[in-house]
Amino acid sequence: MKRILLFISFCFILFIIYFDLTTGTLPTSQLTSNPVQPSLTVDKPVDPTLSYKEILIKPGDTLLSIMENDKEASNQPIEDIISDFQSLNEGLQPENMQIGKTYKIPIYK
């Protein structure tokens, strides 16, 4: 009887780990309740002629990983990249980007 309970407990723990890694355990209402946070104060004025491209966010994408693929953006300070991203996306913090949504990413020349 103890072996059966131990086996069932082991299977249950494996299922919990699998579920957490594939689906996650955070409720979706908590993640989408306040996706836009107030933007930080920016010393640099926003350039109205700032060019951008629209990117569909895939799992594992971050603002930094997207900008690393762009050769020209590698010379830009991260603070400038973040402030330009926020100005293009209505003050959205880069850490609040959601998978499956499209965002404006600044292009530097």
N, CA, C and O of each residue as an XYZ file, in Angstrom:
436
protein
N       0.816     -1.191      0.000
C       0.000      0.000      0.000
C       0.863      1.259      0.000
O       0.535      2.238     -0.670
N       1.972      1.235      0.755
C       2.859      2.389      0.793
C       3.493      2.627     -0.564
O       3.691      3.775     -0.962
N       3.810      1.572     -1.272
C       4.419      1.719     -2.601
C       3.455      2.366     -3.582
O       3.863      3.175     -4.415
N       2.198      2.019     -3.489
C       1.196      2.612     -4.388
C       1.059      4.102     -4.098
O       1.028      4.906     -5.029
N       0.976      4.484     -2.833
C       0.878      5.903     -2.472
C       2.133      6.668     -2.880
O       2.040      7.804     -3.345
N       3.292      6.064     -2.711
C       4.535      6.701     -3.123
C       4.573      6.877     -4.639
O       5.008      7.920     -5.126
N       4.132      5.888     -5.378
C       4.099      5.967     -6.840
C       3.118      7.043     -7.316
O       3.436      7.814     -8.222
N       1.937      7.097     -6.714
C       0.943      8.117     -7.076
C       1.475      9.507     -6.738
O       1.297     10.436     -7.526
N       2.114      9.668     -5.603
C       2.690     10.964     -5.227
C       3.776     11.379     -6.211
O       3.842     12.542     -6.611
N       4.616     10.450     -6.598
C       5.682     10.732     -7.561
C       5.096     11.162     -8.907
O       5.571     12.121     -9.516
N       4.062     10.450     -9.372
C       3.413     10.812    -10.644
C       2.767     12.192    -10.553
O       2.824     12.970    -11.505
N       2.158     12.493     -9.417
C       1.517     13.793     -9.225
C       2.551     14.924     -9.253
O       2.306     15.969     -9.855
N       3.675     14.728     -8.622
C       4.740     15.738     -8.628
C       5.282     15.940    -10.043
O       5.530     17.075    -10.449
N       5.467     14.868    -10.789
C       5.914     14.992    -12.182
C       4.896     15.756    -13.021
O       5.271     16.581    -13.854
N       3.598     15.482    -12.802
C       2.564     16.207    -13.530
C       2.593     17.692    -13.188
O       2.455     18.527    -14.083
N       2.766     18.036    -11.932
C       2.821     19.439    -11.512
C       3.998     20.150    -12.187
O       3.847     21.269    -12.676
N       5.144     19.516    -12.212
C       6.321     20.118    -12.856
C       6.079     20.290    -14.349
O       6.393     21.342    -14.906
N       5.527     19.276    -15.003
C       5.232     19.358    -16.434
C       4.241     20.480    -16.715
O       4.452     21.272    -17.634
N       3.162     20.560    -15.936
C       2.144     21.588    -16.134
C       2.719     22.984    -15.937
O       2.400     23.898    -16.697
N       3.554     23.153    -14.934
C       4.145     24.456    -14.650
C       5.085     24.897    -15.770
O       5.113     26.076    -16.124
N       5.848     23.969    -16.327
C       6.789     24.320    -17.388
C       6.101     24.564    -18.726
O       6.572     25.391    -19.506
N       5.009     23.874    -19.014
C       4.362     24.041    -20.311
C       3.286     25.110    -20.307
O       3.206     25.897    -21.251
N       2.460     25.161    -19.281
C       1.335     26.091    -19.254
C       1.581     27.264    -18.330
O       1.226     28.397    -18.653
N       2.169     27.007    -17.214
C       2.387     28.056    -16.222
C       1.261     28.065    -15.215
O       0.200     27.483    -15.445
N       1.494     28.721    -14.110
C       0.487     28.741    -13.054
C       0.018     30.147    -12.709
O      -0.781     30.313    -11.787
N       0.496     31.173    -13.428
C       0.038     32.529    -13.160
C      -1.311     32.759    -13.823
O      -1.482     32.409    -14.991
N      -2.259     33.328    -13.123
C      -3.548     33.610    -13.754
C      -3.392     34.703    -14.805
O      -2.631     35.650    -14.609
N      -4.106     34.577    -15.915
C      -3.973     35.541    -17.002
C      -4.547     36.897    -16.641
O      -4.077     37.911    -17.157
N      -5.547     36.951    -15.773
C      -6.120     38.242    -15.406
C      -5.107     39.097    -14.656
O      -5.148     40.323    -14.752
N      -4.210     38.478    -13.920
C      -3.186     39.225    -13.192
C      -2.180     39.827    -14.163
O      -1.690     40.932    -13.932
N      -1.864     39.119    -15.248
C      -0.887     39.617    -16.202
C      -1.453     40.727    -17.076
O      -0.710     41.627    -17.468
N      -2.737     40.693    -17.392
C      -3.312     41.672    -18.306
C      -4.102     42.754    -17.599
O      -4.678     43.615    -18.264
N      -4.153     42.743    -16.264
C      -4.957     43.740    -15.570
C      -4.386     45.143    -15.720
O      -5.148     46.106    -15.808
N      -3.058     45.282    -15.751
C      -2.441     46.588    -15.887
C      -1.190     46.469    -16.757
O      -0.072     46.561    -16.249
N      -1.371     46.262    -18.080
C      -0.199     46.061    -18.912
C       0.618     47.322    -19.152
O       1.796     47.232    -19.498
N       0.018     48.496    -18.976
C       0.739     49.731    -19.229
C       1.046     50.405    -17.902
O       0.141     50.734    -17.135
N       2.321     50.603    -17.642
C       2.730     51.290    -16.436
C       3.189     52.693    -16.826
O       3.536     52.923    -17.984
N       3.197     53.622    -15.892
C       3.654     54.958    -16.231
C       5.104     54.928    -16.694
O       5.931     54.193    -16.154
N       5.390     55.728    -17.692
C       6.749     55.732    -18.233
C       7.679     56.539    -17.332
O       7.245     57.412    -16.580
N       8.940     56.229    -17.427
C       9.945     56.964    -16.668
C      10.147     58.325    -17.302
O       9.845     58.513    -18.480
N      10.648     59.265    -16.540
C      10.938     60.562    -17.118
C      12.138     60.424    -18.042
O      13.129     59.776    -17.707
N      12.032     61.032    -19.186
C      13.065     60.910    -20.201
C      13.707     62.277    -20.388
O      13.014     63.269    -20.614
N      15.032     62.327    -20.294
C      15.745     63.582    -20.482
C      15.783     63.984    -21.951
O      15.832     65.171    -22.272
N      15.763     63.018    -22.824
C      15.908     63.262    -24.243
C      14.538     63.519    -24.867
O      13.603     62.766    -24.592
N      14.385     64.555    -25.697
C      13.091     64.805    -26.325
C      12.762     63.707    -27.342
O      13.652     63.140    -27.976
N      11.466     63.426    -27.480
C      11.022     62.392    -28.405
C      11.097     62.934    -29.827
O      10.614     64.028    -30.118
N      11.711     62.152    -30.699
C      11.866     62.536    -32.095
C      10.623     62.109    -32.869
O      10.352     60.912    -32.969
N       9.848     63.068    -33.428
C       8.630     62.692    -34.141
C       8.920     61.959    -35.453
O       8.035     61.306    -36.006
N      10.132     62.063    -35.941
C      10.463     61.396    -37.202
C      11.179     60.072    -36.968
O      11.814     59.544    -37.881
N      11.087     59.538    -35.771
C      11.742     58.278    -35.425
C      11.136     57.158    -36.269
O       9.926     56.934    -36.244
N      11.983     56.463    -37.008
C      11.476     55.371    -37.828
C      11.381     54.102    -36.981
O      12.128     53.921    -36.019
N      10.456     53.239    -37.357
C      10.229     52.019    -36.584
C       9.763     50.904    -37.511
O       9.367     51.132    -38.654
N       9.824     49.698    -36.976
C       9.241     48.545    -37.660
C       8.339     47.846    -36.660
O       8.584     47.889    -35.455
N       7.298     47.205    -37.162
C       6.379     46.495    -36.286
C       6.796     45.029    -36.236
O       6.979     44.384    -37.269
N       6.941     44.520    -35.025
C       7.419     43.157    -34.796
C       6.367     42.385    -34.012
O       5.833     42.885    -33.022
N       6.069     41.163    -34.458
C       5.200     40.254    -33.716
C       6.070     39.518    -32.712
O       7.051     38.876    -33.088
N       5.715     39.607    -31.435
C       6.516     39.021    -30.365
C       6.274     37.516    -30.294
O       5.135     37.054    -30.227
N       7.362     36.774    -30.311
C       7.328     35.314    -30.197
C       7.848     34.926    -28.813
O       8.480     35.740    -28.141
N       7.588     33.688    -28.382
C       8.107     33.260    -27.078
C       9.630     33.413    -27.015
O      10.340     32.990    -27.927
N      10.113     34.005    -25.959
C      11.546     34.201    -25.754
C      12.063     35.535    -26.251
O      13.214     35.884    -25.991
N      11.230     36.294    -26.967
C      11.668     37.599    -27.459
C      11.676     38.626    -26.329
O      10.757     38.679    -25.512
N      12.722     39.433    -26.301
C      12.790     40.600    -25.424
C      13.213     41.772    -26.292
O      13.656     41.579    -27.425
N      13.083     42.966    -25.780
C      13.505     44.135    -26.544
C      14.992     44.051    -26.854
O      15.417     44.366    -27.965
N      15.773     43.632    -25.887
C      17.211     43.525    -26.083
C      17.561     42.460    -27.123
O      18.445     42.677    -27.952
N      16.880     41.314    -27.087
C      17.188     40.262    -28.071
C      16.799     40.690    -29.475
O      17.476     40.326    -30.437
N      15.728     41.450    -29.615
C      15.326     41.953    -30.936
C      16.341     42.974    -31.433
O      16.714     42.963    -32.606
N      16.788     43.858    -30.542
C      17.731     44.898    -30.944
C      19.117     44.321    -31.232
O      19.862     44.898    -32.023
N      19.479     43.200    -30.611
C      20.782     42.594    -30.884
C      20.869     42.062    -32.307
O      21.961     41.969    -32.868
N      19.725     41.713    -32.898
C      19.714     41.237    -34.281
C      19.941     42.369    -35.280
O      20.320     42.123    -36.425
N      19.710     43.602    -34.851
C      19.901     44.769    -35.707
C      21.330     45.285    -35.532
O      21.724     45.655    -34.426
N      22.100     45.310    -36.610
C      23.515     45.715    -36.543
C      23.675     47.175    -36.111
O      24.581     47.495    -35.341
N      22.809     48.056    -36.596
C      22.929     49.485    -36.289
C      22.564     49.786    -34.826
O      23.124     50.699    -34.220
N      21.640     49.027    -34.275
C      21.174     49.307    -32.919
C      22.189     48.891    -31.865
O      22.085     49.312    -30.713
N      23.152     48.087    -32.230
C      24.123     47.639    -31.239
C      24.992     48.788    -30.729
O      25.622     48.662    -29.679
N      25.036     49.899    -31.451
C      25.826     51.060    -31.025
C      25.032     52.002    -30.126
O      25.607     52.927    -29.552
N      23.739     51.790    -29.993
C      22.884     52.691    -29.220
C      22.887     52.302    -27.742
O      22.914     51.116    -27.414
N      22.859     53.299    -26.844
C      22.735     52.992    -25.415
C      21.366     52.383    -25.120
O      20.374     52.765    -25.741
N      21.305     51.456    -24.195
C      20.059     50.768    -23.866
C      19.003     51.738    -23.337
O      17.808     51.525    -23.541
N      19.437     52.800    -22.662
C      18.482     53.787    -22.157
C      17.750     54.469    -23.307
O      16.548     54.718    -23.218
N      18.483     54.778    -24.403
C      17.855     55.399    -25.569
C      16.892     54.434    -26.245
O      15.811     54.834    -26.678
N      17.275     53.176    -26.336
C      16.416     52.172    -26.960
C      15.119     52.032    -26.173
O      14.037     51.979    -26.758
N      15.226     51.972    -24.845
C      14.036     51.827    -24.003
C      13.142     53.055    -24.101
O      11.924     52.920    -24.220
N      13.722     54.242    -24.052
C      12.892     55.453    -24.114
C      12.231     55.595    -25.480
O      11.083     56.032    -25.561
N      12.932     55.232    -26.562
C      12.316     55.284    -27.891
C      11.206     54.245    -28.016
O      10.169     54.520    -28.619
N      11.411     53.057    -27.454
C      10.369     52.024    -27.470
C       9.132     52.512    -26.723
O       8.006     52.325    -27.184
N       9.349     53.142    -25.564
C       8.220     53.633    -24.779
C       7.477     54.748    -25.508
O       6.249     54.808    -25.452
N       8.198     55.620    -26.182
C       7.519     56.704    -26.885
C       6.727     56.184    -28.084
O       5.683     56.742    -28.420
N       7.201     55.142    -28.718
C       6.483     54.561    -29.856
C       5.282     53.728    -29.418
O       4.326     53.583    -30.180
N       5.315     53.184    -28.216
C       4.271     52.269    -27.755
C       3.497     52.807    -26.561
O       3.121     52.038    -25.676
N       3.256     54.093    -26.520
C       2.409     54.745    -25.524
C       2.834     54.470    -24.083
O       1.989     54.222    -23.222
N       4.143     54.514    -23.819
C       4.644     54.376    -22.460
C       4.750     52.953    -21.948
O       4.982     52.751    -20.756
N       4.590     51.965    -22.805
C       4.669     50.561    -22.388
C       6.085     50.206    -21.979
O       7.038     50.501    -22.700
N       6.224     49.575    -20.827
C       7.527     49.101    -20.372
C       7.909     47.868    -21.191
O       7.043     47.039    -21.470
N       9.176     47.721    -21.584
C       9.584     46.557    -22.386
C       9.318     45.218    -21.699
O       9.066     44.220    -22.374
N       9.371     45.184    -20.373
C       9.128     43.923    -19.686
C       7.661     43.509    -19.695
O       7.333     42.396    -19.283
N       6.775     44.386    -20.156
C       5.348     44.071    -20.224
C       4.899     43.669    -21.628
O       3.699     43.575    -21.885
N       5.840     43.432    -22.533
C       5.467     42.969    -23.867
C       4.841     41.584    -23.737
O       5.256     40.780    -22.902
N       3.838     41.312    -24.570
C       3.131     40.045    -24.492
C       3.312     39.260    -25.785
O       3.368     39.830    -26.874
N       3.402     37.945    -25.643
C       3.571     37.054    -26.784
C       2.333     37.144    -27.674
O       1.202     37.145    -27.187
N       2.564     37.221    -28.986
C       1.468     37.251    -29.943
C       0.975     38.644    -30.281
O       0.115     38.788    -31.150
N       1.482     39.661    -29.636
C       1.080     41.039    -29.935
C       2.162     41.714    -30.762
O       3.324     41.310    -30.735
N       1.765     42.746    -31.499
C       2.683     43.484    -32.361
C       3.052     44.800    -31.690
O       2.193     45.520    -31.181
N       4.364     45.103    -31.701
C       4.862     46.342    -31.107
C       5.749     47.071    -32.095
O       6.321     46.472    -33.006
N       5.852     48.377    -31.897
C       6.726     49.208    -32.728
C       8.115     49.202    -32.122
O       8.296     49.572    -30.962
N       9.093     48.784    -32.906
C      10.486     48.722    -32.457
C      11.268     49.789    -33.235
O      11.188     49.828    -34.463
N      12.018     50.651    -32.547
C      12.753     51.721    -33.237
C      13.844     51.170    -34.152
O      14.468     50.150    -33.860
N      14.055     51.866    -35.259
C      15.128     51.523    -36.207
C      16.143     52.665    -36.152
O      15.778     53.838    -36.231
N      17.412     52.308    -36.016
C      18.484     53.305    -35.963
C      19.337     53.174    -37.208
O      19.610     52.072    -37.684
N      19.759     54.339    -37.734
C      20.580     54.346    -38.957
C      21.939     54.907    -38.675
O      22.771     54.993    -39.579
